[in-house]
Amino acid sequence: MSGRSVSLLETPLTQIDTKLGLAQYASVNRDWQPIVEERSWAKLRVKTGTPLNLDQFERFTKNPRRQSYIQDIELIVELETYDEAARAHFETESENKRNNQIFSDAIRSILQFIAQWKSPQGISLSLKAQSPSDLVASPSRLRRIKASRDERTGDILDRRFERNYLRLDAFESQVAPVSIVHTLKIEALADRRQIEATSDHNFSTDDITDQGVDALSSQLHKFSQQLETLSVYGMTFGNELFWPLKLNNSHPSWPGLKTIDIEYIPSTPFGKWLFVDRSDRDEDDRYESTDSDQHDEFPEYVRTVLEDRSSKLFREVSVPGLFNELYMAVGQAALYMPKLEDLRMETESGRVYYRFRYSTEGDICASWSDRLGFQPEERVLNLWKQVASEHTGQDLTVKLCDD
């Protein structure tokens, strides 16, 4: 039985039975097993809500041969459940604290296990989080949505966790280096737990740092040094993701990192907006209300959080000081990324899309896109010219775009 023959079987079988698919044929005979498993174990979705699930994952993947087949792990951290009565209330601080612990423990546990693997090709790791009681995981999702329209005080759906976000504790000393992971993808999705900024630009953002240091950015800084690809979507981050606030005796190094793709929230972890108001904005500009109760008909606890009741997205002018410091931090790190080929960083504020792109494909180019005219400081340009020279020995082409 050849690999090609199994490939011919794969498509019709997955169409007939999506639950069993190709995996059911691994037990036909010993010749088929490795060929089938190489395909059926290539991508795994792992839910870590209970010790049993983690035990199963460890038991099924202890075989080094099977480990060598695994290319992609989607890790869904299952947070604590809550009852129907709790659907009508925002998550409390104590609930959020317990979920932070679950989140940290689950990631710590799986990293400790896969740190022992010796897969030659490495793996891609994707991280998400949800409670089995959340709307996104509910088998009665459509029924809940319909019921909430009729009785708003009975179920606030995804808004239950809109006032909280997940945090990682500091556990790097408890986890061995996980060199097998070459790609890390973090998704702060709207229907799952996330790190979110306020929708109304009149409000201040929260300071989520500890003595000025963002724990998540610091953790990612250390973890990213083993990666080939880093993708982060829908969250805020500090400059220490790239360059530490305080250097030890040795510089950080990203010897294999080729691609960085980041879409971030337009605020900093220490509570600063990255954009300010336009001086020419009409004070009578009207903004669409996103209040779930515009006529004060319902109790406060089921209304849209105060900071999000008006979509006043007037912050569209970038704060040069904050962005220049960001590009200095990224540039300092890029000097220690000898294989970097493509870096994309993008955020959105009001009607403005703000992009930075560095690419070594074709002409070596660094481009800043901002229709309101941001221009990097001379020190930033000089640093990125140095990056291009050390990466390729060529001059850097700089583009300032207004789209």
N, C-alpha and C positions, 0 to 999 in steps of 0.2 A: 504494500500500500504506500503510495507516494504522497508527498505533501500536496501535489497538484490534484490528486484524486480527492483528497479531503476538502480542498477548496471548492471543488465542483459540488460536493455534498452540502456545503455550509449554507448557501443562500436558501434553497428550498426548505431545509430543515428549520431554520430560524423563522421562516414565514409560517410554517405549520405549527410550531410549538415554541413560542418565545420564552417560556419559562425554562424548558429543558435545553432547547437549542442543540448545539453541537456537543455539549458536555456529556450528554447521555450516551454517546457512542465511545467514550473513553474506555469503558469496561468491556467492549466487544472482544478484544484480544490484546496481547502485550505489544504487538506491532502497531496497533492503532493508537494506543494510549498516549505515547509521547507526542505523536503528530497532532492528535486532537487537543491535548492539553496545551501545546504550544500556542494554539489559537484561542482556546477558551479561557486561558489564564493570562492572556496578554493585558487585559484591562480588568481591574477589580474595583468594585464599589464596596467600601467597608464602612459599616455603621458601628459606632463605638459606644452606644448608649448603655450597654450592660457588660459586666465582666464576661458573660457567656459569649458575646459576640467577639470580643477580643481574644478569648481563649480559642474559639473556633478559627479565627484568622491565624493565630499562631500555630495551631495544630495542623491546619491544612497547608500551611506554607513553610513548614520546617524542612521539607525535602529540598536540598540544594538544587536539584534538577528543576523542580517546580519553580523555585525562586528565579532561576535563570530565564523562565518564560515571561515573568511579570515585567511589563513595561510601563504601566500607568496605574496609579492608585488614586481613586477619588475617595477622600476621607470625609465622611459626614459625621460630625460630632453630635450625638443626640443628647440634648440637654434634659433637665428634669421635666416630668409631665405635670400637668395641672388639670383640675376638674372643670366641669362646665360652669360652675359659679365663678371661677377665676377668669373665665373668658371675658367677663364684663369689667375687669379691672386691669389697670396698668401693672406691669411687673414691679414688685417691691424691691427695695434695696437689698433685703436679705435674700430674696430669690435670685437677684442678679449676682450677688456675691457667691451663692452656691453654684450658679451656672458658670461663673468665671473659673471656679475650682474644677468643675467637671471638664470644661473646655481645656484647661491647662493639663489636667491629669491624663485626659485621653490622648492629647498630642504627645505628651511626655512618654506615655506607655508605648505607642506605636513606633515612635522614633527609637526608643531603647531596643525594641525588637528588630526593626529593619537595619539598625546599625551593625548587626551581626552578619548581615547578608554579604555575599561576595559575588553578586551578579556582575558579569563582565560589561554589560551595556548600560547599567544604571537604570534608574526609574524616574518617572515624572510624578510629582505629588501635588494633588489639588485639595484645598481645605475649604470646607463649608460647615455651617452649624445650624441646627434647628431642634426644636422640641417635637416629640411625636404628637403633642397636642396643638402645635401651631397649624394655622390654616394650610400652609404649603404641604403638610404631611397628612392632612385629614382625609379619610376616605369619603367623608360627607361634605367636601369642600363647597360644592355648588349649593347644597341645601343650607349650609351655614350662611353663605353670602346672601341667599334669598331671605332667610329668616332674620338676618340683621337689618335688612331694609324695613321689615315690618316692625321689629322690636329692637331699636338701636341700643337700648340699655342692656340687652341680654348678651351681646357678643361684639366686642370692638375689633375682632379679627386681627390683622397684622399690626394694628396700632398698639396692641398690648405691650410690645417691646420697643416702641419708638422712642421712649425716654431713656433707654439704657443701651449700652453697647458692651461687647465682650472684651475682656483684657486677658493677656497672658501674664502669668507670674514669672519670676526669674528662676529658670530651672536649668540653665546651661551647664551648671556644675554637676547636675545629676544625670546628664545624658552624654553618652560617648559621641564623638564626631560621627555624623551620618553621611559619609562620603558617597554613598550609593545614590543619593538624590541629586540629579543634575538639573531638574526643572522644578520650580516651585510656583504654584499658581494660587493666589488668595482672592476669593470672590466675596465681597460684602454685598450680597444681593438684596434687593428691596424687599423680597418676600421671606428672607431669612434674617438672622441676627446680623447687625451691621454696626459700623462706626459712621454716624451721620452728623451732618451740620444742620443748623437751623435753616428753615426756608425763608424766614423774614430777615432781610439784611439789616433791619433796625436793631436786632438783638445781638448781644455779644456771644461768642462761642465759648465753650467750656475749656478750662485748662485741665487736661487729663494727664499732665506730667507728674512725676515724682521728683521734687527738687530740680525741676527744669529738664529732666530726662524722660523721653518717651520710651517706655519699656518695650513696646512692640517693635518700634523702629530699631532699638538696640539689639533685640533678639534677631530680627531679620538681617541686620548688618553682619552679625557673626555667621548666621546660617548661609547667607548669600555667597560667601567666599568659596564655597565648594560647587556652586551652580554653573550651568551653561546658559540657562534661561531663567529670568525672574519676571513674573507677571503679577501685578497687583491692581485690582479694580475696585473702585468705590469706597476708598477709605482715606483718612488723613495720615500723614507721616511726617517725621521730623528729619532735619538735615543729617542727624546721626545715623539714618539708614545707610548713608553713603560714607560719611566721614565722621569719626568719633569726636565728641566734644573735647575729650582729653586723650592725647596719644600716650601709649605706653612706650616701652623701649623699642618696639618694632612697629613698622607700618603694616596696615591691613593689606591683603593681596587677594585678587580674584583671578587666578591663573587661567581658568577655563571659561569665564563668563563671556558669552557672545551676544546675547540679546537681553535688553531690558525694556519692558513695556508697562507703563504705569498710567492709570487714569485716576486722578486724585481729587479729593474734595478741596474747595478753595479756602481752606483755613489751616492753621497750624495746630499742633497738639497743645501748645501753650496758650491757646485762646485768642489768636490774632487772625483777622481776616486778611487774605492775600490781595484783596481789592478794596478800593474806596469809591465813594460816590463821584459821579460825573459832575463837573462844575456847571455844565450847560443843561443839566436835566431840568425839565419843567416840573415845578413843585406840584402842579395839578395832575401829574401823571397818575393814571388810575391802574391799580393792580387787581388782578382777579383774586377773590377771596377763596381760600381753601378750607375755610372753617366748616366742619361737619354739622354745625348747628348755628346758622346765621341769624336765627330768630329767637335764640335763648329759650328753646323749648325743653332742653334736656339738662340733667345734672352735669356739673363741671367735669366729673371724672370720665365721662364718655365723649367729651368734646376733643377736637384736635388740640394738641398741646399749644399753649399760647404763642410760642415762638414760630409756629407753623401756620397760624390762622390767616395770614395775609402773605401772598407771594410777592413781596416787595423786593424784587431782585435788581436793585439799582446799583449795586457794587460792580462796576465794570472797568475801572481804571486800576491797573496793576500797581502794587506798592513796590517801587524799584529796589529799595533796600532789602526786602525779604526775598525777592526773586534773585537778586544778584548774589546774596549769600547762599541761596540754594544752588545756583549754577557753579559757584566756587566749590561747594562741597562735592557736587557731582563730578566736576572737573578734576579735583584732587584725587578722587577715587578712580576716575578713568585712567589716570596715569599708571595705575597699578592693575589695569585690565588689558593686558597685551593682546587679547584676542577679540576685543569688543568690535562688533560689526555694525550693530544697529541699536540705537537708544531712542525711545519715544516717551515723552512725558506730556500729558494733556490734562487740562482742567477746564471747567466751564463756570462762568459767573454771569448771571443775567443773560444778555444776548451775545456775550463774547466767548468765543472758544480761544483758548490760549495754549499754544503748542511749542514744544522744543524738540528738535530732531537732530541727532548726530548719526551720520552714516558713512561708512567707508566703501560703499558700493559705487563704482564709477568715480566721479570727482569727490574728494573728501570734503564733506559739507557739514556745516552746523547752521541750522535755520531756526529763527524765532518768529512765530506767527502771532500777531496781535494787531487788530485793526485800529486800536487806539494809540499805537505808536511806541510801545516799549522798546528801548534800545539798551543792550547790555553794556556795562561799564568796560572801560579799556582793559582793566585787570582781568575781567572775565574772558574777553576776546583773546588776550595774550595767553591765558591759561589753556584755552581750547586749541589755540594754534600749536602750543607745545604738545598737547595730547595728540593731535594729528601728526605732527612731526615724529613723535616717538612711536606711534602705531605704524606709520606707513613711510616715513621719510619724505612725505609730500607736504605742500602748502595747503592750508585750510581755506575753503571757499565759504564765506559768510553770507547768509541771506536773511534780510529783515523783511518779512511779509506782512501785509495788512489785510489778510483774509481770515 
